[in-house]
Amino acid sequence: MLKTMFLAAVVLATPAVAAHRDTPDVQLQKALEGRVAGKPVNCISLSSTNSSRIIDGKAIIYRVGGRLYVNEPRSGAASLRDDDILVTRTFGSRLCSIDMVRLVDRGSRFPRGFVSLGQFVPYNKVKAG
C-alpha cells in the first residue's frame, strides 16, 4: 500500500516538475527583447561587467552597464547549463574571444568542461522616438 501511494505521488508530481521550458532560442530572444544588435567586438571589460547569464546549450549573456553582450561560444556551447558556475582565467582585465571558460557544476563543484568563446555581440535598448 505504501509503495502504491509513493508511486501515485511521483506520478502526480511529474507534470509540475516537467513544466514547459522555452527553447534556448526563445530564451535568448526574450532576454534581448527591445534591444538591437551592434557590431561584434572581440573583447569586453571584466571590471565593468555587472553579471552574466547562461542560456542552456546556446550562449552566455554578459551585462555591462545597460548594454548586453551575447557570446555564442565557438565550441562547447552544447555543454552550457544555466546552473553552471563560469570560471574565467584572463590575462589582463578583458575577456576576449580567444579565451576559454571552464564550467563547474554548482551542486557538486566538480568541473564539467569548458567553452571556447566567440565574438561578443552588443545589444542596446531601442530608444523611444
C-alpha positions, 0 to 999 in steps of 0.5 A: 500500500505504501509503495502504491501511494509513493508511486501515485505521488511521483506520478502526480508530481511529474507534470509540475516538475516537467513544466514547459521550458522555452527553447534556448532560442526563445530564451535568448530572444526574450532576454534581448527583447527591445534591444538591437544588435551592434557590431561584434567586438572581440573583447569586453571589460571584466571590471565593468561587467555587472553579471552574466547569464547562461542560456542552456546549450546556446550562449552566455549573456554578459551585462555591462552597464545597460548594454548586453553582450551575447557570446555564442561560444565557438565550441562547447556551447552544447555543454552550457547549463544555466546552473553552471558556475563560469570560471574565467582565467584572463590575462589582463582585465578583458575577456576576449574571444580567444579565451576559454571558460571552464564550467563547474557544476554548482551542486557538486563543484566538480568541473564539467568542461569548458567553452571556447568563446566567440565574438561578443555581440552588443545589444542596446535598448531601442530608444523611444522616438 
